[in-house]
């Protein structure tokens, strides 16, 4: 499988979105070939053929090709999808984006924390180490 066909397939499944800061699969995964080579041996030929067809067809027709492949070969598709997701979400760029989103969200108040109890503990100096 050529690198360009692997990138076309990976970017179809994980296209990214520059406007929201998500990198595409090919941008986030410099070692994309390793993801494809780590798939179970029996799936390689079918996935390589799909990648070549997607690269030739372009993004619009590629979606239909991938959907058809998913229906016809659910196990190889699941292995491809899971392998790409696992590699993608393990990259520093994607982890940074996830952390940015998580830290940018409003925080819900901790329902188990009662500030009045803290005031009482501080006033009594309870828990203070005494020598």
C-alpha positions in Angstrom: 0.0 0.0 0.0 1.4 3.4 -0.9 1.7 6.1 1.7 -0.6 8.4 -0.4 -3.4 5.8 -0.5 -3.0 5.1 3.3 -3.2 8.9 3.9 -6.3 9.2 1.8 -8.1 6.4 3.6 -7.0 7.6 7.1 -8.0 11.2 6.3 -11.4 10.0 5.1 -12.0 8.2 8.5 -10.3 11.0 10.6 -10.4 14.1 8.5 -9.7 16.6 11.2 -11.0 20.2 11.3 -8.5 23.1 11.1 -11.2 25.5 12.3 -11.6 23.7 15.6 -8.0 22.6 16.0 -8.4 18.9 15.3 -5.5 17.6 13.1 -6.2 15.1 10.3 -5.0 11.5 10.7 -2.2 12.0 8.2 -1.1 15.2 10.0 -1.3 13.7 13.5 0.3 10.3 12.6 3.7 10.7 10.9 4.2 7.0 11.1 0.9 6.1 9.5 2.4 3.1 7.8 3.0 1.5 11.2 -0.7 1.7 11.9 -1.6 -0.2 8.7 1.2 -2.7 9.2 0.1 -3.5 12.7 -3.3 -4.7 11.5 -4.0 -8.5 11.5 -2.3 -10.2 8.6 -5.4 -11.5 6.9 -6.9 -8.0 6.6 -4.0 -6.3 4.8 -4.9 -7.1 1.2 -8.5 -6.0 1.5 -7.6 -2.8 3.4 -4.8 -2.0 0.9 -7.3 -2.4 -2.0 -9.8 -0.2 -0.2 -7.1 2.5 0.3 -6.2 2.4 -3.4 -9.8 2.7 -4.4 -10.4 5.6 -2.0 -7.3 7.4 -3.2 -8.5 7.1 -6.8 -12.1 8.0 -6.1 -11.7 11.1 -4.0 -13.4 12.0 -0.7 -17.0 12.1 -2.0 -17.0 8.6 -3.6 -14.6 7.4 -1.0 -17.3 7.6 1.7 -19.5 5.3 -0.2 -16.6 2.9 -0.8 -15.8 2.8 2.9 -19.5 2.3 3.9 -19.7 -0.6 1.4 -16.5 -2.1 2.8 -17.8 -1.8 6.4 -20.9 -3.7 5.4 -19.1 -6.3 3.4 -16.1 -6.8 5.7 -17.1 -5.7 9.3 -14.1 -7.3 11.1 -11.4 -5.9 8.9 -13.1 -2.5 9.0 -13.4 -2.6 12.8 -9.7 -3.5 13.0 -8.8 -0.6 10.8 -11.0 1.9 12.6 -9.9 0.8 16.0 -6.2 0.8 15.0 -6.5 4.3 13.6 -8.5 5.6 16.6 -6.0 4.2 19.1 -3.0 5.6 17.3 -4.7 9.0 16.6 -5.9 9.6 20.2 -2.4 8.6 21.5 -0.6 11.4 19.6 0.6 14.5 21.5 -1.3 16.8 19.1 -4.7 15.1 19.7 -4.1 14.7 23.4 -3.3 18.4 23.7 -6.6 19.2 21.9 -8.6 16.9 24.1 -7.0 18.5 27.2 -7.7 21.9 25.9 -11.4 21.1 25.4 -11.6 19.4 28.8 -10.0 22.3 30.6 -11.9 24.9 28.7 -15.3 23.6 29.7 -17.2 25.1 32.7 -16.7 23.2 35.9 -19.7 21.9 37.8 -19.7 22.5 41.5 -18.6 19.7 43.7 -21.8 18.6 45.4 -19.8 16.8 48.1 -18.0 20.0 49.2 -19.6 22.2 51.8 -17.7 25.5 52.2 -19.4 26.1 55.6 -17.8 23.0 57.0 -14.4 24.3 55.8 -15.0 27.6 57.6 -15.8 25.7 60.8 -12.7 23.5 60.5 -10.5 26.5 59.8 -12.0 28.4 62.8 -11.3 25.6 65.2 -8.0 24.8 63.6 -9.1 21.2 63.5 -6.6 18.9 62.0 -3.8 21.2 62.8 -0.7 19.3 63.8 0.1 20.0 67.4 3.6 19.5 68.8 
